């Protein structure tokens, strides 16, 4: 669901921001941060940008069809036609 490279990049940045005394634990800390980030993101029920863009396009097409149908209904409801 999420690009592992992005999560790894975030965990790497967080681990590098730790105090120097914890630098020796960087690898271990990075793995824990990576797991915690992955877990938190999966619980958030987020969608990828690609999924969002697809749904946005579907919504736009649906809106166009609805507007067309509304115009058609309005024309049919006009007296004398």
MARVEXRO-582454 format. One record per residue (C-alpha): residue number from 1; y, z, x. Coordinates in Angstrom, 3 decimals. Example, Ala and Ser with C-alpha at 12.3 -4.5 7.8 and 13.67 -1.06 7.14 Angstrom:
2
<site><pos>1</pos><yy>-4.500</yy><zz>7.800</zz><xx>12.300</xx></site>
<site><pos>2</pos><yy>-1.060</yy><zz>7.140</zz><xx>13.670</xx></site>
This chain:
81
<site><pos>1</pos><yy>0.000</yy><zz>0.000</zz><xx>0.000</xx></site>
<site><pos>2</pos><yy>2.468</yy><zz>0.944</zz><xx>2.735</xx></site>
<site><pos>3</pos><yy>2.787</yy><zz>-0.753</zz><xx>6.071</xx></site>
<site><pos>4</pos><yy>1.164</yy><zz>1.586</zz><xx>8.629</xx></site>
<site><pos>5</pos><yy>3.636</yy><zz>0.323</zz><xx>11.248</xx></site>
<site><pos>6</pos><yy>6.578</yy><zz>1.701</zz><xx>9.250</xx></site>
<site><pos>7</pos><yy>4.898</yy><zz>5.073</zz><xx>8.760</xx></site>
<site><pos>8</pos><yy>3.985</yy><zz>5.222</zz><xx>12.448</xx></site>
<site><pos>9</pos><yy>7.575</yy><zz>4.364</zz><xx>13.394</xx></site>
<site><pos>10</pos><yy>8.938</yy><zz>7.157</zz><xx>11.186</xx></site>
<site><pos>11</pos><yy>6.462</yy><zz>9.707</zz><xx>12.530</xx></site>
<site><pos>12</pos><yy>7.252</yy><zz>8.617</zz><xx>16.104</xx></site>
<site><pos>13</pos><yy>10.980</yy><zz>9.112</zz><xx>15.533</xx></site>
<site><pos>14</pos><yy>10.401</yy><zz>12.520</zz><xx>13.974</xx></site>
<site><pos>15</pos><yy>8.115</yy><zz>13.655</zz><xx>16.769</xx></site>
<site><pos>16</pos><yy>10.622</yy><zz>12.524</zz><xx>19.423</xx></site>
<site><pos>17</pos><yy>13.319</yy><zz>14.585</zz><xx>17.746</xx></site>
<site><pos>18</pos><yy>11.325</yy><zz>17.782</zz><xx>18.322</xx></site>
<site><pos>19</pos><yy>12.523</yy><zz>20.304</zz><xx>20.912</xx></site>
<site><pos>20</pos><yy>11.392</yy><zz>19.675</zz><xx>24.513</xx></site>
<site><pos>21</pos><yy>8.952</yy><zz>22.605</zz><xx>24.427</xx></site>
<site><pos>22</pos><yy>6.925</yy><zz>20.785</zz><xx>21.823</xx></site>
<site><pos>23</pos><yy>6.902</yy><zz>17.489</zz><xx>23.696</xx></site>
<site><pos>24</pos><yy>3.445</yy><zz>18.246</zz><xx>25.075</xx></site>
<site><pos>25</pos><yy>2.205</yy><zz>18.330</zz><xx>21.496</xx></site>
<site><pos>26</pos><yy>3.844</yy><zz>15.007</zz><xx>20.661</xx></site>
<site><pos>27</pos><yy>0.628</yy><zz>13.039</zz><xx>20.096</xx></site>
<site><pos>28</pos><yy>-0.910</yy><zz>15.726</zz><xx>17.909</xx></site>
<site><pos>29</pos><yy>2.363</yy><zz>16.285</zz><xx>16.050</xx></site>
<site><pos>30</pos><yy>2.734</yy><zz>12.551</zz><xx>15.507</xx></site>
<site><pos>31</pos><yy>-0.720</yy><zz>12.314</zz><xx>13.958</xx></site>
<site><pos>32</pos><yy>0.038</yy><zz>15.213</zz><xx>11.619</xx></site>
<site><pos>33</pos><yy>3.411</yy><zz>13.739</zz><xx>10.665</xx></site>
<site><pos>34</pos><yy>1.769</yy><zz>10.382</zz><xx>10.054</xx></site>
<site><pos>35</pos><yy>-0.817</yy><zz>11.957</zz><xx>7.730</xx></site>
<site><pos>36</pos><yy>1.821</yy><zz>14.011</zz><xx>5.929</xx></site>
<site><pos>37</pos><yy>4.057</yy><zz>10.968</zz><xx>5.403</xx></site>
<site><pos>38</pos><yy>1.160</yy><zz>8.847</zz><xx>4.142</xx></site>
<site><pos>39</pos><yy>0.133</yy><zz>11.593</zz><xx>1.739</xx></site>
<site><pos>40</pos><yy>3.675</yy><zz>12.173</zz><xx>0.453</xx></site>
<site><pos>41</pos><yy>4.317</yy><zz>8.466</zz><xx>-0.071</xx></site>
<site><pos>42</pos><yy>1.051</yy><zz>7.932</zz><xx>-1.907</xx></site>
<site><pos>43</pos><yy>1.863</yy><zz>10.778</zz><xx>-4.329</xx></site>
<site><pos>44</pos><yy>5.256</yy><zz>9.224</zz><xx>-5.128</xx></site>
<site><pos>45</pos><yy>3.681</yy><zz>6.318</zz><xx>-7.023</xx></site>
<site><pos>46</pos><yy>5.977</yy><zz>3.787</zz><xx>-5.349</xx></site>
<site><pos>47</pos><yy>5.618</yy><zz>0.019</zz><xx>-5.406</xx></site>
<site><pos>48</pos><yy>6.094</yy><zz>-2.413</zz><xx>-2.582</xx></site>
<site><pos>49</pos><yy>9.125</yy><zz>-4.671</zz><xx>-2.432</xx></site>
<site><pos>50</pos><yy>6.879</yy><zz>-7.650</zz><xx>-3.153</xx></site>
<site><pos>51</pos><yy>5.514</yy><zz>-6.027</zz><xx>-6.333</xx></site>
<site><pos>52</pos><yy>9.063</yy><zz>-5.147</zz><xx>-7.403</xx></site>
<site><pos>53</pos><yy>10.298</yy><zz>-8.713</zz><xx>-6.855</xx></site>
<site><pos>54</pos><yy>7.377</yy><zz>-10.135</zz><xx>-8.842</xx></site>
<site><pos>55</pos><yy>8.043</yy><zz>-7.828</zz><xx>-11.775</xx></site>
<site><pos>56</pos><yy>11.755</yy><zz>-8.616</zz><xx>-11.625</xx></site>
<site><pos>57</pos><yy>10.974</yy><zz>-12.344</zz><xx>-11.873</xx></site>
<site><pos>58</pos><yy>8.610</yy><zz>-11.748</zz><xx>-14.804</xx></site>
<site><pos>59</pos><yy>11.299</yy><zz>-9.728</zz><xx>-16.566</xx></site>
<site><pos>60</pos><yy>13.884</yy><zz>-12.480</zz><xx>-16.015</xx></site>
<site><pos>61</pos><yy>11.545</yy><zz>-15.113</zz><xx>-17.509</xx></site>
<site><pos>62</pos><yy>10.765</yy><zz>-12.839</zz><xx>-20.453</xx></site>
<site><pos>63</pos><yy>14.463</yy><zz>-12.251</zz><xx>-21.064</xx></site>
<site><pos>64</pos><yy>15.120</yy><zz>-16.014</zz><xx>-21.062</xx></site>
<site><pos>65</pos><yy>12.331</yy><zz>-16.586</zz><xx>-23.590</xx></site>
<site><pos>66</pos><yy>13.617</yy><zz>-13.782</zz><xx>-25.795</xx></site>
<site><pos>67</pos><yy>17.142</yy><zz>-15.215</zz><xx>-25.802</xx></site>
<site><pos>68</pos><yy>15.767</yy><zz>-18.651</zz><xx>-26.678</xx></site>
<site><pos>69</pos><yy>13.730</yy><zz>-17.204</zz><xx>-29.555</xx></site>
<site><pos>70</pos><yy>16.732</yy><zz>-15.222</zz><xx>-30.832</xx></site>
<site><pos>71</pos><yy>18.805</yy><zz>-18.423</zz><xx>-30.936</xx></site>
<site><pos>72</pos><yy>16.013</yy><zz>-20.227</zz><xx>-32.739</xx></site>
<site><pos>73</pos><yy>15.685</yy><zz>-17.443</zz><xx>-35.340</xx></site>
<site><pos>74</pos><yy>19.454</yy><zz>-17.442</zz><xx>-35.862</xx></site>
<site><pos>75</pos><yy>19.397</yy><zz>-21.198</zz><xx>-36.479</xx></site>
<site><pos>76</pos><yy>16.523</yy><zz>-20.842</zz><xx>-38.942</xx></site>
<site><pos>77</pos><yy>18.333</yy><zz>-18.085</zz><xx>-40.823</xx></site>
<site><pos>78</pos><yy>21.490</yy><zz>-20.142</zz><xx>-41.353</xx></site>
<site><pos>79</pos><yy>21.790</yy><zz>-21.405</zz><xx>-44.938</xx></site>
<site><pos>80</pos><yy>21.507</yy><zz>-25.113</zz><xx>-45.487</xx></site>
<site><pos>81</pos><yy>19.165</yy><zz>-25.824</zz><xx>-42.610</xx></site>
